[in-house]
């Protein structure tokens, strides 16, 4: 069975994890959102009593 030979598969595993741990996070973290978040207003929302038609 050629799958039991770890020689080529171990390096594929190592290169894949290096890709996931080094290259992809730097590309994701360098992304900047075009929409800047706006702060929420400090005004509180007024809540009233609920009307329950079945009670």
Secondary structure, DSSP 8 states (H G I E B T S, - for coil): -GGG-HHHHHHHHHHHHHIIIIIHHHHHHT---SS------S----------TT-
